[in-house]
Amino acid sequence: MEDFKIIQFEEKHIEMVIEYEKELRKQEPDTYYWKPDEEYKAALVNSFTDSRFNTAVSYIAVRDDKVIGRIDASLISSRSDAACCSAYLDWICVLKNERHNKVAQALLNTLRTDLKGRNVSVLIALMANNDDAQRFYKSVERASIHDQGIWMDI
């Protein structure tokens, strides 16, 4: 069922993304913590002019002018990888009622194509610790599970 399209997330899509975020929290109320309120919206708006987001790569899956999925990544610029050939997959999420419609796969394929065009050769992700995420990541073609992630508060 591919009656959706994948498009780059641009500032003009913020209202659609906010509605998606609200629906996401209704479907999975214990999973997402930052409420899609005015503060969240302001942060999204600011991200399109804040230079810290210059390496951000974001796509949304849209059906009938409604967002049904989202993927966000960032190029990793580090002098240890002076070629800048790595990226970090920060988030991929699809509305629960849209899972199994190959939306996540389409988002990931679009991101991979974009990153390949930027000479990125590896996409690094932390796997969420839930059954849906585990099944998805274990099914991704040309991927292997390597290291465990660690989160350090600053």
C-alpha positions as CSV (number, residue, x, y, z in Angstrom):
1,M,0.0,0.0,0.0
2,E,2.2,2.9,-1.3
3,D,-0.4,5.7,-1.5
4,F,1.9,8.0,0.4
5,K,4.9,10.2,-0.6
6,I,8.2,10.9,1.1
7,I,9.1,14.6,1.1
8,Q,11.8,16.7,2.7
9,F,10.6,18.2,6.0
10,E,10.6,22.0,5.4
11,E,9.4,24.8,7.6
12,K,6.1,25.0,5.7
13,H,5.3,21.5,7.0
14,I,5.5,22.4,10.7
15,E,1.7,22.5,11.2
16,M,1.3,19.1,9.6
17,V,4.1,17.7,11.7
18,I,2.6,19.1,14.9
19,E,-0.7,17.3,14.1
20,Y,1.3,14.1,13.4
21,E,3.1,14.5,16.8
22,K,-0.3,14.9,18.5
23,E,-1.7,11.8,16.9
24,L,1.5,9.9,17.7
25,R,1.1,10.7,21.4
26,K,-2.5,9.6,21.4
27,Q,-1.5,6.2,19.9
28,E,1.4,5.7,22.2
29,P,1.0,8.0,25.2
30,D,3.8,6.6,27.3
31,T,6.5,6.8,24.6
32,Y,7.0,10.4,23.7
33,Y,7.7,13.0,26.3
34,W,7.9,16.5,24.8
35,K,4.4,17.7,24.2
36,P,3.7,19.2,20.7
37,D,2.8,22.5,22.3
38,E,3.7,26.1,21.4
39,E,7.2,25.7,22.9
40,Y,7.8,22.6,20.7
41,K,6.5,24.4,17.7
42,A,8.8,27.4,18.4
43,A,11.8,25.1,18.7
44,L,10.9,23.5,15.3
45,V,10.5,26.9,13.7
46,N,13.8,28.1,15.1
47,S,15.6,24.9,13.9
48,F,15.2,26.1,10.3
49,T,17.3,29.2,10.9
50,D,19.6,27.9,13.7
51,S,23.1,27.0,12.2
52,R,23.4,24.1,14.6
53,F,20.9,22.3,12.3
54,N,22.9,22.8,9.1
55,T,23.8,19.1,9.1
56,A,20.2,17.9,9.8
57,V,18.4,15.8,7.3
58,S,14.7,15.2,7.8
59,Y,11.9,13.6,5.7
60,I,8.2,13.1,6.3
61,A,5.9,10.5,4.9
62,V,2.6,12.2,3.8
63,R,-0.7,10.7,2.8
64,D,-3.7,13.0,2.0
65,D,-1.9,16.0,3.3
66,K,-1.3,14.3,6.7
67,V,2.1,13.2,8.1
68,I,2.1,9.5,8.8
69,G,5.9,9.1,9.5
70,R,9.1,11.0,10.0
71,I,12.8,10.3,9.9
72,D,15.6,12.6,11.2
73,A,19.3,12.3,10.9
74,S,22.4,14.4,11.2
75,L,25.7,14.3,9.4
76,I,28.5,13.5,11.9
77,S,31.3,16.0,11.5
78,S,34.3,15.0,13.5
79,R,38.0,15.4,12.8
80,S,38.4,11.7,13.5
81,D,36.4,11.1,10.4
82,A,37.8,14.0,8.4
83,A,35.9,12.8,5.3
84,C,32.6,13.3,7.1
85,C,31.3,10.0,5.8
86,S,29.1,9.0,8.7
87,A,25.6,10.1,9.8
88,Y,23.5,9.5,12.9
89,L,19.9,8.3,12.6
90,D,18.3,10.3,15.4
91,W,14.7,9.2,14.9
92,I,12.4,7.2,12.7
93,C,8.7,6.8,13.7
94,V,5.5,5.9,11.9
95,L,2.0,6.1,13.3
96,K,1.1,2.8,14.9
97,N,-1.9,2.3,12.5
98,E,0.4,2.9,9.5
99,R,3.1,0.3,10.5
100,H,3.4,-2.7,8.2
101,N,2.6,-0.4,5.2
102,K,6.3,-0.1,4.4
103,V,6.4,3.6,5.4
104,A,9.5,3.2,7.6
105,Q,11.3,1.3,4.9
106,A,10.4,4.1,2.4
107,L,11.6,6.8,4.8
108,L,14.9,4.9,5.4
109,N,15.5,4.3,1.7
110,T,15.0,8.0,0.9
111,L,17.4,9.0,3.7
112,R,20.0,6.5,2.5
113,T,19.7,7.8,-1.0
114,D,20.1,11.4,0.2
115,L,23.1,10.5,2.4
116,K,24.8,8.5,-0.4
117,G,24.6,11.7,-2.6
118,R,26.4,13.4,0.2
119,N,29.2,10.8,0.2
120,V,28.1,9.3,3.5
121,S,28.9,5.6,3.7
122,V,27.5,4.6,7.1
123,L,24.4,5.5,9.0
124,I,24.6,4.9,12.8
125,A,21.5,4.4,14.8
126,L,20.6,3.6,18.4
127,M,17.8,1.0,18.5
128,A,14.8,1.8,20.6
129,N,14.2,-0.9,23.2
130,N,10.7,-1.9,22.1
131,D,9.5,-4.9,20.1
132,D,8.4,-2.9,17.1
133,A,11.7,-1.1,16.8
134,Q,13.7,-4.3,17.4
135,R,11.8,-6.1,14.6
136,F,12.2,-3.2,12.2
137,Y,16.0,-2.7,12.7
138,K,16.7,-6.4,12.5
139,S,14.9,-6.5,9.2
140,V,16.8,-3.6,7.6
141,E,18.8,-4.8,4.5
142,R,22.5,-4.1,4.4
143,A,22.6,-3.5,8.2
144,S,24.3,-5.2,11.1
145,I,24.1,-4.7,14.8
146,H,27.4,-3.7,16.4
147,D,27.8,-1.7,19.6
148,Q,25.5,-0.8,22.4
149,G,24.7,2.9,23.0
150,I,25.3,4.8,26.1
151,W,23.6,8.1,27.0
152,M,25.5,10.6,29.1
153,D,23.9,13.6,30.6
154,I,25.7,16.9,30.2
